[in-house]
């Protein structure tokens, strides 16, 4: 039996990758590329869009079409690509700062439009590349390089934001279960409309050191203790949910995507011109 490796999408000679030991980006990339392979994506028919930050280096490793964009704007570029060439498979890979802190407005409107783009967000709970500053997803009261006595701000729930804004598919996973990560990504890629996969993976270099996860095993234990299958999470009393988060498929609906709605407008315009 053969298994997908994803290597057909990777430039020769670029491995091992540059990310820190314990960072989930390498595993996230492996899961994404294996999902590409199992779905039969062609290199030339696939576009991976990245922004700035640790995930922004990801396009350096690929032999798909790739576009390295500005901070917070990956989804804006991805939307333009998909609108212009709807036959392409378009994936935007971002960090938490890139997607919903700097790029929050683009994130909301990509989900609202239900554009047929898959957003993969590596949520490492801080600005990892620039020194571990607090981001919009840093859990409240967590210690970071800019919140030495605890973060007084409440954090974004990226999945709830995507659901409320109108995404057709929303899921969450973590490096604690790499096989499930790949399967979730396959479902997201195959879904028509805007899809989000949030990968919870605390930054080991900054966030982990400040918050009692100084070694990778401690981080994995933290994820294993807090991540609950969505059905189990929803069965918990409200007062017990604070220390946990749901993983798996959170939203799966079939609202018409932007492409279908745009086609309706195009036909109306043609009929009006006759």
C-alpha positions in Angstrom: 0.0 0.0 0.0 1.3 3.5 -0.9 0.6 6.6 1.2 0.6 10.2 0.2 3.8 12.1 1.0 3.1 15.5 -0.5 6.6 15.6 -1.8 5.4 16.3 -5.4 4.6 19.8 -4.2 7.9 20.4 -2.4 11.0 22.0 -4.0 14.0 19.6 -4.1 16.7 20.2 -1.5 14.8 22.6 0.7 14.3 20.2 3.7 14.8 20.2 6.6 12.6 23.3 7.1 13.5 26.5 9.0 10.8 26.5 11.7 11.6 26.1 15.4 11.6 22.7 17.0 8.1 22.1 18.3 6.4 24.5 16.0 3.3 23.1 14.3 3.9 24.8 10.9 5.9 21.9 9.6 3.2 19.4 10.5 0.5 21.6 9.2 2.3 21.9 5.8 2.8 18.2 5.6 -0.9 17.6 6.3 -1.9 20.2 3.7 0.3 18.7 1.0 -0.8 15.2 1.7 -4.4 16.4 1.4 -3.5 18.0 -2.0 -2.1 14.7 -3.2 -5.0 12.6 -2.0 -7.5 15.0 -3.7 -5.5 14.9 -6.9 -4.5 18.6 -7.0 -2.2 19.5 -9.9 0.7 21.7 -9.2 -0.2 24.2 -11.9 -3.8 24.3 -10.9 -3.1 25.2 -7.3 -2.3 28.6 -5.7 -1.0 29.0 -2.2 -1.1 32.5 -0.9 0.8 33.6 2.2 1.2 36.8 4.1 3.9 37.9 6.6 5.0 36.0 9.8 6.3 32.5 10.5 3.7 31.0 8.1 4.7 33.5 5.4 7.9 31.5 4.7 5.8 28.5 3.7 5.6 29.4 0.0 9.4 29.2 -0.3 9.1 25.4 -0.1 6.4 24.8 -2.8 6.3 24.0 -6.5 2.7 25.0 -6.8 1.8 28.5 -7.9 2.5 30.7 -4.9 2.1 34.3 -4.0 3.8 35.9 -1.0 1.8 39.0 0.0 1.8 41.8 2.6 0.8 41.5 6.2 -2.9 40.9 6.8 -3.7 40.9 3.1 -3.4 37.2 2.0 -7.2 36.7 1.8 -7.6 39.9 -0.2 -5.2 38.5 -2.8 -6.7 35.1 -2.7 -10.1 36.5 -3.3 -8.9 38.3 -6.4 -7.2 35.2 -7.7 -10.3 33.1 -7.3 -12.6 35.7 -8.7 -10.4 36.0 -11.8 -9.7 32.3 -12.4 -12.4 30.3 -10.5 -11.0 27.0 -11.9 -7.9 27.3 -9.6 -7.7 25.7 -6.2 -6.8 28.6 -4.0 -5.5 28.3 -0.4 -4.5 31.1 1.9 -2.1 30.1 4.7 -1.8 32.6 7.5 -0.9 33.0 11.2 -3.3 34.4 13.8 -1.8 37.9 13.6 -1.9 37.8 9.8 -5.4 36.5 9.5 -7.6 38.1 12.2 -5.4 40.7 14.1 -3.9 42.6 11.2 -6.2 41.1 8.5 -9.4 40.9 10.4 -11.5 43.0 8.0 -10.4 40.9 5.0 -11.1 37.7 7.0 -14.7 38.8 7.8 -15.5 39.8 4.2 -14.0 36.7 2.7 -16.3 34.6 4.9 -19.2 37.0 4.3 -18.8 36.6 0.5 -18.4 32.9 0.9 -15.7 33.0 -1.7 -14.5 29.5 -2.7 -11.1 29.8 -0.9 -9.7 27.6 1.9 -8.1 29.5 4.7 -5.6 27.6 6.9 -4.7 29.6 10.0 -1.9 28.5 12.3 -2.8 30.0 15.6 0.3 30.1 17.7 -1.3 32.5 20.2 1.2 35.4 19.7 3.3 37.3 17.2 6.0 34.6 16.9 8.3 36.0 14.3 8.7 39.4 15.9 9.3 38.6 19.5 6.2 37.0 21.1 4.0 40.0 21.4 0.3 39.6 22.3 -2.0 39.2 19.3 -5.8 39.2 18.9 -5.9 35.5 19.8 -3.6 35.5 22.8 -5.7 34.0 25.6 -6.7 36.5 28.3 -4.3 36.6 31.3 -1.5 34.8 29.3 2.0 36.2 29.7 3.8 37.5 26.6 6.7 39.8 25.8 4.2 42.7 25.9 1.9 41.5 28.7 4.4 40.6 31.5 1.7 40.5 34.2 -1.0 38.9 32.0 -3.0 39.8 29.0 -6.0 42.0 30.1 -7.7 41.7 26.7 -10.2 39.0 25.7 -9.1 36.9 22.7 -10.8 36.3 19.3 -12.4 32.9 18.7 -11.4 32.5 15.0 -13.8 29.7 14.3 -16.8 31.6 15.9 -15.8 34.7 13.8 -15.8 32.6 10.6 -19.1 31.0 11.4 -20.8 34.3 12.3 -19.5 36.0 9.1 -20.9 33.2 6.9 -18.3 30.5 6.2 -19.6 27.3 4.7 -17.1 25.1 6.6 -15.3 25.7 9.9 -13.0 23.3 11.7 -10.3 23.2 14.3 -7.4 20.8 15.0 -4.0 20.7 16.5 -0.6 18.9 16.0 -1.6 16.6 18.8 -3.5 14.5 16.2 -1.8 14.9 12.8 -3.9 12.3 11.0 -7.1 14.1 11.9 -5.5 17.4 10.7 -5.0 16.0 7.2 -8.5 14.6 7.1 -10.0 17.9 8.2 -8.0 19.7 5.6 -9.3 17.4 2.9 -12.9 18.1 3.9 -12.2 21.9 3.9 -10.5 21.8 0.5 -13.3 19.8 -1.1 -16.0 22.0 0.3 -17.5 24.7 -2.0 -17.5 28.1 -0.5 -15.3 29.7 2.2 -13.6 27.1 4.4 -11.5 27.7 7.6 -9.2 25.3 9.3 -7.7 26.7 12.5 -4.6 24.8 13.7 -4.0 25.5 17.4 -0.2 25.3 17.9 1.3 27.5 20.7 4.6 29.1 19.7 7.3 27.1 21.5 9.9 29.8 21.3 7.9 32.6 22.9 4.4 31.7 24.1 5.4 28.3 25.5 8.4 29.6 27.5 6.3 32.3 29.1 3.4 30.0 29.9 4.8 26.8 31.3 5.3 25.0 28.0 9.0 25.3 27.8 9.4 21.9 26.0 7.5 20.4 23.1 6.1 17.4 25.2 4.6 19.9 27.6 2.9 21.8 24.8 1.5 18.5 23.4 0.2 17.6 26.8 -1.4 21.1 27.1 -3.2 20.5 23.8 -4.2 17.0 24.7 -5.7 18.1 28.0 -7.6 21.0 26.5 -8.8 19.9 23.1 -12.0 18.0 23.2 -14.1 16.5 20.3 -16.8 19.0 19.5 -19.7 16.7 20.7 -18.0 16.2 24.1 -17.2 19.9 24.4 -20.8 20.9 23.8 -22.0 18.5 26.4 -19.9 20.2 29.1 -21.6 22.6 31.5 -20.8 26.2 30.6 -18.6 26.7 33.7 -16.3 23.9 32.6 -15.8 25.0 29.0 -13.4 27.8 29.9 -10.3 25.5 30.1 -11.1 23.6 26.9 -11.7 24.2 23.3 -13.6 22.0 20.7 -11.8 20.3 17.8 -13.3 18.7 14.7 -15.8 20.0 12.3 -17.7 22.9 13.9 -19.7 24.2 10.8 -20.7 22.4 7.6 -23.4 24.0 5.5 -24.2 24.5 1.8 -25.0 28.1 1.2 -24.3 29.3 -2.4 -20.7 30.5 -2.8 -19.7 33.8 -4.3 -19.0 32.2 -7.7 -22.6 30.9 -8.0 -24.0 34.3 -6.9 -21.8 36.1 -9.3 -23.0 33.8 -12.2 -26.6 34.8 -11.4 -25.7 38.5 -11.6 -23.8 37.9 -14.9 -26.9 36.1 -16.5 -29.2 38.9 -15.4 -26.9 41.5 -16.9 -26.8 39.6 -20.2 -30.5 39.3 -20.3 -30.9 43.0 -19.6 -28.6 43.8 -22.5 -30.6 41.8 -25.1 
